[in-house]
């Protein structure tokens, strides 16, 4: 599948689902992640109920779970997403993803850029933040 075909597929799938920039996020992923499979609302059977990850990017190195959040800042977005990502990745006794992205339109400040590496170091959580530009759909670097 070419990047153009992937972007078209991603955009068509996103038409009915817009949570704080999901369409722009998926467009950016279509442009920037050639060779990866992108799945909207990836279903996880947890036995007693199903859970859904906002976006899953299947890479050769393993899946990246993405939670898209509307929040007042990066810290709030991370706070909203981390519990979900922990559950999606590990409940009840699993290891379903290699990396987690929290995505929102908020710009990280210095404290955010210090906090995320601390979470990764202290708790070995594979959590990163990616800012999305609502204007262009571009994703910023991992924080």
C-alpha positions as CSV (number, residue, x, y, z in Angstrom):
1,X,0.0,0.0,0.0
2,X,1.3,3.4,-0.9
3,X,1.3,6.4,1.4
4,X,-1.4,8.0,-0.7
5,X,-3.6,4.9,-0.5
6,X,-3.0,4.7,3.3
7,X,-3.8,8.4,3.8
8,X,-7.0,8.0,1.8
9,X,-8.1,4.9,3.8
10,X,-7.3,6.6,7.1
11,X,-9.2,9.8,6.2
12,X,-12.3,7.8,5.0
13,X,-12.3,5.8,8.3
14,X,-12.0,9.0,10.3
15,X,-15.0,10.8,8.8
16,X,-17.4,9.5,11.4
17,X,-15.1,9.9,14.4
18,X,-13.7,13.2,15.5
19,X,-12.4,13.7,19.1
20,X,-10.2,16.7,19.5
21,X,-8.3,16.4,16.3
22,X,-8.5,12.7,15.4
23,X,-9.0,13.5,11.8
24,X,-5.9,15.7,11.6
25,X,-4.0,13.1,13.6
26,X,-4.9,10.3,11.2
27,X,-4.0,12.5,8.2
28,X,-0.6,13.2,9.7
29,X,-0.1,9.5,10.4
30,X,-1.0,8.7,6.8
31,X,1.7,11.1,5.6
32,X,4.3,10.2,8.2
33,X,4.1,6.5,8.8
34,X,4.5,4.7,5.5
35,X,4.5,0.9,5.8
36,X,2.5,0.9,9.0
37,X,-1.1,-0.3,9.5
38,X,-3.3,2.2,11.3
39,X,-6.4,1.1,13.1
40,X,-9.2,3.3,14.5
41,X,-10.8,2.2,17.8
42,X,-8.8,-1.0,18.0
43,X,-10.9,-3.5,20.0
44,X,-9.4,-5.4,22.9
45,X,-11.4,-8.3,24.4
46,X,-10.9,-8.1,28.1
47,X,-13.1,-11.0,29.0
48,X,-15.8,-9.2,30.9
49,X,-15.9,-6.3,28.5
50,X,-14.3,-4.8,25.4
51,X,-12.1,-1.8,25.4
52,X,-11.1,0.4,22.5
53,X,-7.8,2.1,21.9
54,X,-8.3,5.4,20.0
55,X,-5.6,4.6,17.4
56,X,-3.2,1.7,17.0
57,X,-0.2,1.9,14.7
58,X,1.2,-1.5,13.8
59,X,4.9,-1.3,13.2
60,X,7.6,-3.9,12.5
61,X,8.8,-3.3,16.1
62,X,5.3,-3.8,17.6
63,X,2.1,-1.8,18.1
64,X,2.0,1.8,19.3
65,X,-1.2,2.7,21.3
66,X,-2.4,6.3,20.8
67,X,-4.9,8.1,23.0
68,X,-6.1,11.4,21.7
69,X,-7.2,13.8,24.4
70,X,-8.9,17.2,24.6
71,X,-7.3,18.8,27.6
72,X,-6.2,22.2,29.1
73,X,-2.6,21.2,28.9
74,X,-0.1,18.4,28.3
75,X,-0.2,17.3,32.0
76,X,-4.0,17.0,31.9
77,X,-3.9,15.1,28.7
78,X,-1.3,12.7,30.1
79,X,-3.3,12.3,33.3
80,X,-6.4,11.4,31.3
81,X,-4.6,8.9,29.1
82,X,-2.1,7.0,31.3
83,X,-4.7,4.9,33.2
84,X,-6.4,3.9,30.0
85,X,-3.1,3.0,28.3
86,X,-2.0,0.9,31.3
87,X,-5.3,-1.0,31.2
88,X,-5.3,-1.4,27.4
89,X,-1.7,-2.6,27.3
90,X,-1.7,-4.9,30.4
91,X,-5.1,-5.9,31.8
92,X,-5.4,-8.6,33.1
93,X,-2.0,-10.0,32.4
94,X,-0.9,-8.9,28.9
95,X,1.8,-7.0,27.1
96,X,0.0,-5.6,24.1
97,X,2.1,-2.6,23.1
98,X,5.6,-1.4,23.0
99,X,5.0,2.3,23.1
100,X,2.2,4.7,24.1
101,X,1.5,8.1,22.5
102,X,-0.7,10.7,24.2
103,X,-1.8,13.1,21.5
104,X,-3.4,16.6,21.8
105,X,-3.0,20.1,20.4
106,X,-1.4,21.5,23.5
107,X,2.2,22.8,23.4
108,X,4.5,21.1,25.9
109,X,6.2,23.4,28.4
110,X,9.5,22.8,30.1
111,X,7.8,21.0,33.1
112,X,6.0,18.6,30.6
113,X,9.3,17.9,28.9
114,X,10.8,16.9,32.3
115,X,7.8,15.0,33.5
116,X,7.5,12.4,30.7
117,X,11.1,11.2,30.8
118,X,10.7,10.9,34.6
119,X,7.6,8.7,34.1
120,X,9.6,6.5,31.7
121,X,12.6,6.3,34.0
122,X,10.9,5.9,37.3
123,X,8.1,3.5,36.3
124,X,9.4,2.1,33.0
125,X,6.2,3.4,31.3
126,X,6.7,3.7,27.5
127,X,4.7,6.9,27.4
128,X,5.4,9.8,25.1
129,X,3.6,13.0,24.1
130,X,3.0,14.2,20.6
131,X,1.5,17.5,19.8
132,X,-0.7,17.8,16.7
133,X,-1.1,21.0,14.8
134,X,-4.8,21.4,14.1
135,X,-3.9,23.8,11.2
136,X,-1.6,21.4,9.3
137,X,-2.2,18.0,10.9
138,X,1.5,17.6,11.5
139,X,2.7,15.7,14.5
140,X,5.5,17.1,16.7
141,X,8.4,15.1,17.9
142,X,8.0,12.7,20.8
143,X,8.4,14.4,24.2
